[in-house]
Amino acid sequence: MNPSWSMASLRLFANHVNKTNYSFKLINNLSASLLIGNISYTVTASDNNPGLFYSYSNYGFDSVGYGAGVNVGGWLGLEFFAATPGDIGIGLQVTPWVHGGAQIGLSGIGMTIGMDADLISHDLSINIGWGTTGLVALSMIPIPGARAAAATVAAVIFLVGWFRYGDGGHYF
């Protein structure tokens, strides 16, 4: 038995993928980011393609993530991950070129859609923080004055963030 052939076939069955990413915000306009949340663009480079079963580590400037998944020839895939700052999520590979995902955690609720080109992926992510989510939920409560209370709290948080941090959206 050829040992190099058996190791190569083993890597197709199960392997580990190392990833590095760079991410930046697409919306720097305060009003727009408060209305629709944070939108970011991320480029991720991988050192190899995932096997049928795989684990991975993903290192970026502001986060570290670890995950595991199943991938059937790049056409169908499902992965679960945990990332700093306290997020968990799920990813879905639809075709060799398109993937998506969702996450929830300390940073809020987020969704991602992306395109793959060989070992490089390009992702567009929308993340809505818990402050914004809570205010939207509060405004939907059918109690008299709940909407006014939500608007007042949103205005106070916005003004505190504006004067303290200069961005108005720090808490969102």
Number of C-alpha atoms within 10 A of each C-alpha: 5 6 8 9 10 11 11 10 12 13 17 16 16 16 17 18 17 16 20 17 19 14 18 10 14 14 15 11 9 14 12 12 18 17 10 13 22 21 20 16 17 18 18 18 18 18 12 14 18 27 22 18 19 20 19 18 18 19 16 15 9 10 14 16 19 17 20 19 20 21 20 16 14 17 14 14 20 18 19 18 19 19 18 14 13 13 17 18 18 18 20 20 22 14 15 16 14 18 22 18 19 18 20 19 17 12 17 18 18 20 18 19 16 18 18 18 11 12 13 16 18 18 19 18 20 17 20 21 21 17 18 19 14 14 19 15 13 17 16 12 12 9 9 8 11 16 18 12 14 19 16 13 14 19 13 13 17 19 16 17 17 16 10 11 12 11 16 20 22 16 16 22
